[in-house]
Amino acid sequence: MTAVAEKLAAAREDLAARDGVLVAFSGGVDSSVVAAIAHDALGDDAVACTAKSETLPEAELEDAVRVAEEIGIRHEIVEFSELDSPEFIQNDDMRCYHCRSLRLGAMYDRAMELGIDVVCDGTNASDVGEGHRPGLRAVEELDAYSPLLEHDVEKSEVREIAREYDLSVADKPSMACLSSRIPTGLEVTEERLSRVEKAERLLRTWGFEQFRVRDHDGLARIEVGEAELETALDPDFVRAARDHVEDCGFDHVTLDLHGYQTGSVSPESEEDSEPVVADVFDAEYPSGD
């Protein structure tokens, strides 16, 4: 038996010993693997629960519904608003702590309604020690159970297990909530979240797979994965992005030549705070004839 198979078996046995669990379920690869293991171990005594709010893109909610059906697990949706929290809105370096606390709080409320004592999340062994991760503090304080972390399952192994379960999200890129597109210190508002979601929906429609649209108070800074940067510099895309992203509510559209970087508007490092931006979307770009 391989090391990954041993970890999977241990996690399944661990969950099978519980009366029932509710999995905080985003539809990403980590929570989907936890949901698949829980359903495998507990059947109908395992529940996946997705928190719907202004920071969750509609496309991600649709993915969560689809993947829950794929797994066969019962799926609950709870609704709440982070924008009701002044601490969250101010968007300081503890925003993820406030967000995770609110989301997990909503999970515990639903678990209590269902008579379930254990709430699981998708924290894996690679998440610990990755720099500024205040959301993990909320997991610890609320005593959510992280089976992937408990059994030392790293990110690459999570994806391997996802393929073992034949999950369609096995290779899905990580997706943080929409508030992560707003620079620290700039208030999170419904208007900013809405225009970011609209702009990212366009990029997804245009075929990009790894990307972010950062909202610098009305300036859209587009980041795409290195493999897709050449496509983003194509004159046809430049014209489309300039016109249609501005239609989403932005005053100005730029492309970051560093490409996609996690945490590039967060306080993790000085290097992250100074993106290299090309003003290609507001220039008189050649027609390409």
VOGU-3710 file (C-alpha; in Angstrom, 3 decimals, decimal comma):
1> mtavaeklaa> 0,000/0,000/0,000  1,379/3,418/-0,968  1,810/6,231/1,553  -1,132/8,125/0,032  -3,343/5,030/0,161  -2,430/4,551/3,828  -3,336/8,166/4,623  -6,621/7,835/2,754  -7,497/4,626/4,600  -6,656/6,230/7,949
11> aredlaardg> -8,782/9,315/7,213  -11,707/7,131/6,093  -11,448/4,961/9,213  -11,236/8,072/11,378  -14,416/9,575/9,914  -16,248/6,230/9,944  -15,860/6,150/13,738  -17,972/9,317/14,094  -21,744/9,490/14,302  -21,922/12,078/11,536
21> vlvafsggvd> -20,042/15,037/10,093  -20,863/18,258/8,284  -18,205/19,274/5,751  -17,601/22,970/5,062  -17,831/22,585/1,300  -16,700/25,120/-1,297  -16,496/22,728/-4,239  -12,721/23,166/-4,423  -10,457/20,144/-4,491  -9,674/20,107/-0,732
31> ssvvaaiahd> -13,233/20,237/0,581  -14,403/17,936/-2,227  -11,910/15,283/-1,167  -13,021/15,592/2,467  -16,655/15,312/1,346  -15,874/12,247/-0,797  -14,044/10,511/2,063  -16,814/11,402/4,520  -19,518/10,092/2,193  -17,474/6,965/1,573
41> algddavact> -17,107/6,417/5,321  -20,509/7,520/6,613  -22,967/7,482/3,716  -26,090/9,473/4,573  -24,588/10,579/7,912  -22,199/12,877/6,027  -23,451/16,282/4,860  -21,714/18,857/2,664  -22,603/22,473/3,421  -21,832/25,538/1,301
51> aksetlpeae> -22,054/29,080/2,676  -23,566/31,452/0,128  -22,647/35,128/0,464  -21,586/38,146/-1,601  -17,959/36,946/-1,637  -18,773/33,605/-3,294  -18,881/33,806/-7,110  -22,082/32,383/-8,578  -19,980/30,099/-10,786  -18,346/28,609/-7,680
61> ledavrvaee> -21,732/27,949/-6,079  -22,850/26,201/-9,261  -19,643/24,128/-9,177  -20,266/23,181/-5,552  -23,796/21,982/-6,368  -22,497/19,974/-9,322  -19,615/18,353/-7,432  -21,834/17,439/-4,474  -24,120/15,623/-6,924  -21,055/13,960/-8,445
71> igirheivef> -20,000/12,681/-5,019  -23,548/11,707/-4,076  -23,412/13,494/-0,746  -26,343/15,401/0,751  -25,797/19,103/0,109  -27,017/21,986/2,255  -26,688/25,699/1,414  -26,687/28,344/4,146  -26,885/32,058/3,433  -25,259/34,885/5,350
81> seldspefiq> -23,496/38,187/4,647  -19,930/39,091/5,588  -20,913/42,678/4,781  -22,890/42,717/8,030  -19,552/42,579/9,864  -17,713/45,913/10,323  -14,506/43,991/11,097  -14,696/42,208/7,753  -15,598/45,310/5,744  -12,577/47,281/6,954
91> nddmrcyhcr> -10,370/44,715/5,201  -7,341/44,702/7,461  -4,751/41,940/7,602  -7,185/39,777/9,609  -9,942/39,802/6,965  -9,593/36,068/6,328  -9,936/35,400/10,049  -13,208/37,309/10,195  -14,452/35,640/6,988  -13,601/32,108/8,113
101> slrlgamydr> -15,104/32,739/11,556  -18,389/33,863/9,998  -18,502/30,961/7,538  -17,674/28,298/10,093  -20,136/29,874/12,494  -22,852/29,426/9,863  -21,725/25,795/9,435  -21,976/25,087/13,152  -25,454/26,612/13,258  -26,632/24,296/10,476
111> amelgidvvc> -24,849/21,297/12,016  -26,660/21,963/15,304  -29,987/22,071/13,453  -29,155/18,691/11,910  -27,983/17,148/15,186  -24,376/16,839/13,989  -21,520/17,483/16,428  -18,507/17,531/14,075  -17,753/20,185/11,442  -14,898/19,350/9,065
121> dgtnasdvge> -12,947/21,646/6,794  -10,474/21,127/3,960  -7,264/22,444/5,537  -4,411/20,228/4,332  -0,856/19,679/5,559  0,600/22,075/2,966  -1,494/24,978/4,273  0,360/25,176/7,585  3,448/27,355/7,489  2,547/29,102/4,213
131> ghrpglrave> 2,982/32,591/5,650  0,149/34,851/6,790  -2,872/32,533/7,120  -5,218/34,088/9,723  -8,086/31,897/8,518  -6,378/28,924/10,162  -6,692/30,686/13,517  -10,481/30,666/13,091  -10,396/26,931/12,354  -8,472/26,333/15,575
141> eldaysplle> -10,635/28,623/17,708  -13,900/27,087/16,519  -12,435/23,573/16,827  -13,287/22,519/13,285  -11,806/19,146/12,423  -9,362/18,969/9,497  -8,926/15,301/8,496  -6,432/16,093/5,721  -4,220/17,985/8,157  -4,702/15,397/10,891
151> hdveksevre> -3,452/12,639/8,574  -0,660/14,727/7,012  -2,176/14,815/3,507  -0,302/17,383/1,407  -1,759/19,309/-1,543  -0,290/17,052/-4,231  -1,683/14,051/-2,364  -5,096/15,705/-2,117  -5,180/15,885/-5,903  -4,053/12,255/-6,133
161> iareydlsva> -6,913/11,195/-3,854  -9,320/13,320/-5,901  -8,294/11,382/-8,998  -8,757/8,141/-7,051  -12,369/9,216/-6,440  -12,626/10,366/-10,077  -13,555/13,894/-9,032  -13,821/16,430/-11,844  -12,122/19,070/-9,656  -8,902/17,060/-9,196
171> dkpsmaclss> -6,882/19,624/-11,148  -8,988/22,693/-10,384  -6,866/25,741/-9,449  -7,276/27,154/-5,957  -9,984/29,793/-5,689  -10,106/32,325/-2,843  -13,217/34,369/-2,099  -13,865/37,558/-4,058  -12,739/39,818/-1,209  -9,168/38,616/-1,806
181> riptglevte> -9,192/40,741/-4,991  -9,473/43,962/-2,969  -6,188/45,370/-1,576  -5,777/45,320/2,183  -7,012/48,576/3,710  -9,563/49,289/0,972  -13,098/48,662/2,213  -14,944/45,596/0,950  -18,200/46,752/-0,641  -20,920/45,034/-2,624
191> erlsrvekae> -20,099/47,248/-5,624  -16,442/46,165/-5,670  -17,300/42,489/-5,201  -19,907/42,669/-7,980  -17,649/44,230/-10,616  -14,832/41,798/-9,813  -17,208/38,850/-10,213  -18,509/40,187/-13,541  -14,986/40,755/-14,878  -13,778/37,314/-13,806
201> rllrtwgfeq> -16,833/35,730/-15,395  -15,718/37,300/-18,671  -12,199/35,884/-18,343  -13,645/32,444/-17,620  -15,918/32,746/-20,662  -12,913/33,704/-22,783  -11,187/30,457/-21,802  -8,693/31,532/-19,138  -8,138/28,997/-16,368  -5,869/30,666/-13,796
211> frvrdhdgla> -6,560/34,346/-13,250  -7,614/37,118/-10,900  -9,064/40,592/-11,431  -7,760/42,837/-8,635  -9,839/45,930/-7,842  -7,620/48,905/-7,015  -10,477/51,303/-6,262  -11,835/51,318/-9,796  -8,683/50,188/-11,592  -8,897/46,568/-12,743
221> rievgeaele> -5,533/44,763/-12,615  -5,783/41,491/-14,515  -3,470/38,651/-13,546  -3,320/35,475/-15,648  -1,190/32,360/-15,293  2,223/32,432/-16,952  1,146/29,855/-19,538  -1,726/32,141/-20,600  0,142/35,458/-20,608  0,837/35,338/-24,342
231> taldpdfvra> -2,895/34,945/-24,993  -3,600/37,961/-22,771  -1,260/40,066/-24,921  -3,067/39,175/-28,141  -4,499/42,340/-29,769  -7,994/40,860/-30,038  -8,082/40,024/-26,333  -6,640/43,423/-25,448  -9,468/45,196/-27,240  -12,140/42,918/-25,782
241> ardhvedcgf> -10,793/43,245/-22,233  -10,448/47,007/-22,487  -14,037/47,445/-23,639  -15,919/44,770/-21,721  -14,096/44,874/-18,375  -14,699/48,619/-18,208  -18,381/47,852/-18,856  -18,345/45,865/-15,592  -17,899/49,131/-13,698  -14,150/49,786/-13,788
251> dhvtldlhgy> -12,615/53,127/-14,758  -9,359/51,681/-16,089  -8,055/48,231/-17,103  -4,448/46,998/-16,851  -2,522/43,737/-17,218  0,037/42,655/-14,619  3,157/41,411/-16,410  4,154/39,325/-13,390  1,090/37,201/-14,106  -1,024/35,419/-11,521
261> qtgsvspese> 0,345/35,493/-7,971  -1,466/34,433/-4,815  -1,734/37,121/-2,154  -0,612/39,936/-4,438  -2,868/42,494/-2,700  -2,351/41,081/0,798  0,251/42,025/3,413  2,387/38,882/3,125  5,455/40,488/1,598  6,857/43,739/0,318
271> edsepvvadv> 7,531/42,105/-3,031  3,845/41,301/-3,465  2,848/44,912/-2,918  4,444/46,304/-6,081  2,999/44,618/-9,199  4,439/45,269/-12,641  1,561/46,591/-14,723  1,224/47,081/-18,464  -1,241/49,751/-19,514  -1,962/47,840/-22,693
281> fdaeypsgd> -5,731/47,953/-22,385  -6,042/51,724/-22,544  -3,452/52,265/-25,277  -4,145/52,751/-28,962  -3,214/49,166/-29,761  -2,309/48,261/-33,383  -4,956/46,415/-35,319  -2,648/43,464/-36,019  -3,197/43,584/-39,794
//
